[in-house]
Amino acid sequence: MLWYEPELDRAWDSVQNINNTIPFGFHIRNIHYHASNAMVMLALLHLYYQYFSGRYKIRNEIIWVTGVIIGVLTILEAFTGYDIIFSERAELAISIAASLTNSIPILGPQMRDAFFGGGFHDFVLRFYAFHVFFLPIALLGLMVVHFPRFLVFDVPMVMAITGAIMITGGVFPVDLGTKFVPTSPPGITVPEWYLTGLYAFLRTQYDKFITGVAWPGLLIFTLMIMPFIDRYRKFSWKDRPLVTAIGITSIAQIMVTTYWGFYIDPNIQKSLLERLVIDPIFFYSVMLLLVPLSFGFTYMMITLAKNSEASAKLQPKKPAAKSSINIPVNWIYVVFVALLAFQIYLNIAAYYAVLNGMKNFSLFIVGIIMLVFAGMFHIYRHGKAMAKAPPPPPPAKPIGPPAGAKPLPTAPRSGPATPPTTPAKPLSPPPTQKSTSASATQTSTGPASSAVPGSSPTDRSE
């Protein structure tokens, strides 16, 4: 923003000055370019992850709608960014965008004048205002609604993503492209990867409004209303076959059209127009064929997933063991010091690479520095969490009898209770009757003996 000049005849030259002359301008521009591509890619991946996981069904309709709008504005932000360079690639994108806007019924010409102004001399300043002010303000406002409670700044993750972007910029540095000169015919070029799918539709030379406005608008509208038409009660993609099939179809069509947008007929004997035109019959036949193929692929994947779940339920369940990486405290110090030494070495290497004019290599090294810093921060956070964790309980000692103690009696075996048994008494002999003679003898011998029953007093006197 400090050295860029948003004027038609100075835009490309000012970017060249930033890239080649301004200190660290090459690094800043490559980071800016690859970060914009990463932003679009992460937005698309996040959108489809939420789509297939059914997160919009948890009363998150407004969050989903704002997320789709954020995705569209992210593409517009990246589109306006590479257009204000005003290279031949930017001129192609601007011409296509202006013709598509003009094809909109009723309001098309008014929208074209509002966005693009009176011509090439006017659009650069307007796109620059959209790129640095209007679109970022809109994105920030939507992010407040889209991330009401989950806007978290995680240092290791931010450093890791930044390092990956820098490494990508060092390995694949972005070039300036060819400066657009109205008097010279432009060469063969294609838009950025996130717009080549739309470019493939336009190369069929079918109606611009249908291929360039209505079809992408239908895709965006379908995504926005998905929470309101998805009536499945479950969240898994396996339990929502129709919704999953629609998502697989859209991904397949995006991939095929993106490839076709990059493809250019290699036959140089043909004219430029013949090399760019795509046969509409073949193109739309393939697009229609992708629908049943995508639905069949979805049915196959759902069937395989459910069969796998059914077979897993028949297997005996094993206790899930918790796996965790526990690094000893001494090794934490060793790893941290090693990363710190490597960090110092990388900084020295990056410094000498900048002094020697090795811009790509220096940007690559700075990316590795960011990754190493993310690792150091993660190791530090892990060690801090280990320091705050309570000490593990001591191992339980086996409980046994003290030395010299008698062994305890063993408990009786447990079994069914039996009633107590009483010892049997011996049988006594039956009582015997005394004879009459014995009784008479006993009576005559003792003075105190009693009379014989049945005798009368007269008998005793006799």
Protein Blocks (a to p, Z undefined) as FASTA:
>chain_A
ZZpccdfklmmmmmmmmmmmmghklmmmmmmmmmmmmmmmmmmmmmmmmmmnommmnopl
mmmmmmmmmmmmmmmmmmmmmmmnopaklmmmmmmmmmmmmmpghjlmmmmmmmnonbjk
lmmmmmmmmmmmmmmmmmmmmmmmmmmmlcccdfklmmmmmmmmmmmmmmmccdebjadd
fkbccddddddfklmmmmmmmmnopafklmmmmmmmmmmmmmmmmmmmmmcfbfbfklmm
mlmmmmmmmmmmmmmmmmmmmpccfblkbcfklmmpccfklmmmmmmmmmmmmmmmmmmm
mmmmmmmmmmmmmpccdddddddddddfklmmmmmmmmmmmmmmmmmmmmmmmmnopakl
mmmmmmmmmmmmmmmmmmmmmmmmmmmpccdddddddddddehiacdddddddddddddd
ddddddddddddddfklmmmmmmmpmkbccdehiafklmmZZ
